[in-house]
Each structure stands twice: as C-alpha cells, then as structure tokens.
C-alpha cells in the first residue's frame, strides 16, 4: 500500500473505534442541532468532531 492508503486505513480504523460503540443506541439518533446546510445533526455526529 502507498502512503495515502495507509493514512486512510488508519483514519477509518480510528473513526470506527469512536463510532462503533454508539451504533444502535438511541442517543446516537437524538437530534443534536442543525448543520450549516440545514440537515439535522445527530448525537453520533458529535462523537466525530
């Protein structure tokens, strides 16, 4: 694999570690606000900031 691929694989792995425990939980679907584009922001979105 090249450098960019390694970086992306690492990033995806780290993101998975943060998001996976919240998947399927009611709190992950709580409305946390509205994004700049007008979309609903969910509780799980807060975990990835």
N, CA, C and O atoms as CSV, one atom per row, in Angstrom:
chain,resi,resn,atom,element,x,y,z
A,1,UNK,N,N,0.842,-1.192,0.000
A,1,UNK,CA,C,0.000,0.000,0.000
A,1,UNK,C,C,0.882,1.248,0.000
A,1,UNK,O,O,2.002,1.246,0.511
A,2,UNK,N,N,0.341,2.303,-0.586
A,2,UNK,CA,C,1.099,3.543,-0.601
A,2,UNK,C,C,0.755,4.382,0.634
A,2,UNK,O,O,-0.114,4.000,1.419
A,3,UNK,N,N,1.427,5.514,0.808
A,3,UNK,CA,C,1.259,6.353,1.998
A,3,UNK,C,C,-0.179,6.827,2.184
A,3,UNK,O,O,-0.701,6.774,3.298
A,4,UNK,N,N,-0.816,7.277,1.141
A,4,UNK,CA,C,-2.180,7.797,1.261
A,4,UNK,C,C,-3.145,6.688,1.670
A,4,UNK,O,O,-4.066,6.914,2.455
A,5,UNK,N,N,-2.931,5.506,1.139
A,5,UNK,CA,C,-3.778,4.369,1.507
A,5,UNK,C,C,-3.596,4.031,2.983
A,5,UNK,O,O,-4.572,3.779,3.689
A,6,UNK,N,N,-2.367,4.026,3.440
A,6,UNK,CA,C,-2.098,3.756,4.854
A,6,UNK,C,C,-2.747,4.799,5.757
A,6,UNK,O,O,-3.294,4.460,6.807
A,7,UNK,N,N,-2.691,6.038,5.363
A,7,UNK,CA,C,-3.308,7.117,6.140
A,7,UNK,C,C,-4.819,6.926,6.200
A,7,UNK,O,O,-5.424,7.061,7.263
A,8,UNK,N,N,-5.424,6.614,5.064
A,8,UNK,CA,C,-6.873,6.413,5.013
A,8,UNK,C,C,-7.313,5.193,5.822
A,8,UNK,O,O,-8.332,5.248,6.510
A,9,UNK,N,N,-6.572,4.114,5.749
A,9,UNK,CA,C,-6.903,2.917,6.530
A,9,UNK,C,C,-6.813,3.227,8.016
A,9,UNK,O,O,-7.671,2.794,8.785
A,10,UNK,N,N,-5.803,3.960,8.433
A,10,UNK,CA,C,-5.647,4.355,9.835
A,10,UNK,C,C,-6.800,5.261,10.269
A,10,UNK,O,O,-7.375,5.068,11.340
A,11,UNK,N,N,-7.133,6.243,9.440
A,11,UNK,CA,C,-8.234,7.160,9.745
A,11,UNK,C,C,-9.555,6.403,9.895
A,11,UNK,O,O,-10.307,6.643,10.839
A,12,UNK,N,N,-9.830,5.500,8.976
A,12,UNK,CA,C,-11.073,4.715,9.037
A,12,UNK,C,C,-11.111,3.854,10.295
A,12,UNK,O,O,-12.161,3.723,10.923
A,13,UNK,N,N,-10.010,3.285,10.657
A,13,UNK,CA,C,-9.941,2.466,11.868
A,13,UNK,C,C,-10.209,3.287,13.112
A,13,UNK,O,O,-10.925,2.838,14.007
A,14,UNK,N,N,-9.650,4.474,13.183
A,14,UNK,CA,C,-9.865,5.352,14.334
A,14,UNK,C,C,-11.316,5.823,14.403
A,14,UNK,O,O,-11.907,5.876,15.482
A,15,UNK,N,N,-11.876,6.160,13.266
A,15,UNK,CA,C,-13.273,6.576,13.212
A,15,UNK,C,C,-14.189,5.434,13.664
A,15,UNK,O,O,-15.152,5.654,14.399
A,16,UNK,N,N,-13.885,4.244,13.225
A,16,UNK,CA,C,-14.674,3.070,13.630
A,16,UNK,C,C,-14.643,2.885,15.146
A,16,UNK,O,O,-15.671,2.582,15.752
A,17,UNK,N,N,-13.486,3.063,15.756
A,17,UNK,CA,C,-13.359,2.927,17.212
A,17,UNK,C,C,-14.260,3.910,17.948
A,17,UNK,O,O,-14.809,3.589,19.002
A,18,UNK,N,N,-14.409,5.107,17.391
A,18,UNK,CA,C,-15.220,6.139,18.035
A,18,UNK,C,C,-16.710,5.902,17.809
A,18,UNK,O,O,-17.510,6.068,18.729
A,19,UNK,N,N,-17.083,5.520,16.606
A,19,UNK,CA,C,-18.488,5.424,16.227
A,19,UNK,C,C,-19.122,4.085,16.612
A,19,UNK,O,O,-20.284,4.051,17.019
A,20,UNK,N,N,-18.391,3.004,16.491
A,20,UNK,CA,C,-18.957,1.671,16.687
A,20,UNK,C,C,-19.701,1.493,18.014
A,20,UNK,O,O,-20.790,0.918,18.007
A,21,UNK,N,N,-19.173,1.955,19.151
A,21,UNK,CA,C,-19.902,1.759,20.404
A,21,UNK,C,C,-21.272,2.453,20.438
A,21,UNK,O,O,-22.148,2.035,21.195
A,22,UNK,N,N,-21.469,3.489,19.644
A,22,UNK,CA,C,-22.727,4.245,19.653
A,22,UNK,C,C,-23.752,3.709,18.664
A,22,UNK,O,O,-24.933,4.040,18.761
A,23,UNK,N,N,-23.323,2.894,17.723
A,23,UNK,CA,C,-24.258,2.391,16.711
A,23,UNK,C,C,-25.363,1.573,17.368
A,23,UNK,O,O,-25.109,0.704,18.202
A,24,UNK,N,N,-26.577,1.872,16.974
A,24,UNK,CA,C,-27.725,1.169,17.503
A,24,UNK,C,C,-28.274,1.733,18.805
A,24,UNK,O,O,-29.331,1.304,19.268
A,25,UNK,N,N,-27.572,2.689,19.399
A,25,UNK,CA,C,-28.049,3.290,20.637
A,25,UNK,C,C,-29.008,4.433,20.330
A,25,UNK,O,O,-28.826,5.167,19.359
A,26,UNK,N,N,-30.013,4.573,21.154
A,26,UNK,CA,C,-30.991,5.639,20.959
A,26,UNK,C,C,-30.315,7.017,20.988
A,26,UNK,O,O,-30.680,7.898,20.210
A,27,UNK,N,N,-29.346,7.204,21.868
A,27,UNK,CA,C,-28.673,8.502,21.984
A,27,UNK,C,C,-27.979,8.909,20.688
A,27,UNK,O,O,-27.812,10.100,20.426
A,28,UNK,N,N,-27.578,7.952,19.889
A,28,UNK,CA,C,-26.920,8.258,18.614
A,28,UNK,C,C,-27.885,8.909,17.632
A,28,UNK,O,O,-27.460,9.610,16.714
A,29,UNK,N,N,-29.202,8.677,17.824
A,29,UNK,CA,C,-30.215,9.228,16.925
A,29,UNK,C,C,-30.849,10.505,17.460
A,29,UNK,O,O,-31.663,11.124,16.775
A,30,UNK,N,N,-30.485,10.906,18.678
A,30,UNK,CA,C,-31.021,12.153,19.223
A,30,UNK,C,C,-30.641,13.319,18.323
A,30,UNK,O,O,-29.521,13.386,17.817
A,31,UNK,N,N,-31.570,14.226,18.131
A,31,UNK,CA,C,-31.271,15.416,17.337
A,31,UNK,C,C,-30.414,16.355,18.186
A,31,UNK,O,O,-30.804,16.767,19.278
A,32,UNK,N,N,-29.253,16.675,17.659
A,32,UNK,CA,C,-28.303,17.499,18.391
A,32,UNK,C,C,-28.245,18.920,17.846
A,32,UNK,O,O,-27.574,19.774,18.426
A,33,UNK,N,N,-28.929,19.183,16.755
A,33,UNK,CA,C,-28.907,20.514,16.169
A,33,UNK,C,C,-29.131,20.460,14.677
A,33,UNK,O,O,-29.659,19.487,14.138
A,34,UNK,N,N,-28.717,21.531,14.022
A,34,UNK,CA,C,-28.868,21.637,12.572
A,34,UNK,C,C,-27.511,22.016,11.981
A,34,UNK,O,O,-26.851,22.937,12.462
A,35,UNK,N,N,-27.111,21.309,10.952
A,35,UNK,CA,C,-25.846,21.588,10.278
A,35,UNK,C,C,-25.957,22.861,9.443
A,35,UNK,O,O,-27.054,23.368,9.207
A,36,UNK,N,N,-24.835,23.359,9.009
A,36,UNK,CA,C,-24.792,24.578,8.200
A,36,UNK,C,C,-25.678,24.463,6.967
A,36,UNK,O,O,-26.324,25.433,6.570
A,37,UNK,N,N,-25.710,23.289,6.366
A,37,UNK,CA,C,-26.506,23.073,5.163
A,37,UNK,C,C,-27.979,22.845,5.441
A,37,UNK,O,O,-28.765,22.679,4.508
A,38,UNK,N,N,-28.369,22.835,6.720
A,38,UNK,CA,C,-29.764,22.668,7.086
A,38,UNK,C,C,-30.157,21.257,7.474
A,38,UNK,O,O,-31.288,21.031,7.904
A,39,UNK,N,N,-29.241,20.294,7.330
A,39,UNK,CA,C,-29.537,18.917,7.710
A,39,UNK,C,C,-29.542,18.776,9.229
A,39,UNK,O,O,-28.864,19.520,9.938
A,40,UNK,N,N,-30.312,17.818,9.712
A,40,UNK,CA,C,-30.333,17.523,11.141
A,40,UNK,C,C,-28.984,16.948,11.545
A,40,UNK,O,O,-28.420,16.116,10.834
A,41,UNK,N,N,-28.471,17.388,12.677
A,41,UNK,CA,C,-27.250,16.839,13.248
A,41,UNK,C,C,-27.663,15.883,14.357
A,41,UNK,O,O,-28.455,16.244,15.228
A,42,UNK,N,N,-27.135,14.676,14.328
A,42,UNK,CA,C,-27.494,13.651,15.298
A,42,UNK,C,C,-26.429,13.533,16.385
A,42,UNK,O,O,-25.313,14.031,16.242
A,43,UNK,N,N,-26.796,12.868,17.463
A,43,UNK,CA,C,-25.875,12.671,18.575
A,43,UNK,C,C,-24.575,12.012,18.154
A,43,UNK,O,O,-23.511,12.355,18.670
A,44,UNK,N,N,-24.646,11.078,17.229
A,44,UNK,CA,C,-23.439,10.387,16.781
A,44,UNK,C,C,-22.492,11.344,16.050
A,44,UNK,O,O,-21.282,11.120,16.024
A,45,UNK,N,N,-23.040,12.406,15.459
A,45,UNK,CA,C,-22.198,13.394,14.770
A,45,UNK,C,C,-21.275,14.105,15.748
A,45,UNK,O,O,-20.165,14.496,15.385
A,46,UNK,N,N,-21.721,14.271,16.972
A,46,UNK,CA,C,-20.883,14.923,17.984
A,46,UNK,C,C,-19.635,14.114,18.298
A,46,UNK,O,O,-18.595,14.680,18.633
A,47,UNK,N,N,-19.730,12.809,18.193
A,47,UNK,CA,C,-18.596,11.939,18.513
A,47,UNK,C,C,-17.461,12.095,17.507
A,47,UNK,O,O,-16.308,11.817,17.837
A,48,UNK,N,N,-17.759,12.526,16.314
A,48,UNK,CA,C,-16.746,12.564,15.259
A,48,UNK,C,C,-16.145,13.946,15.052
A,48,UNK,O,O,-15.447,14.175,14.064
A,49,UNK,N,N,-16.397,14.839,15.943
A,49,UNK,CA,C,-15.811,16.178,15.823
A,49,UNK,C,C,-14.509,16.277,16.524
A,49,UNK,O,O,-13.885,17.338,16.520
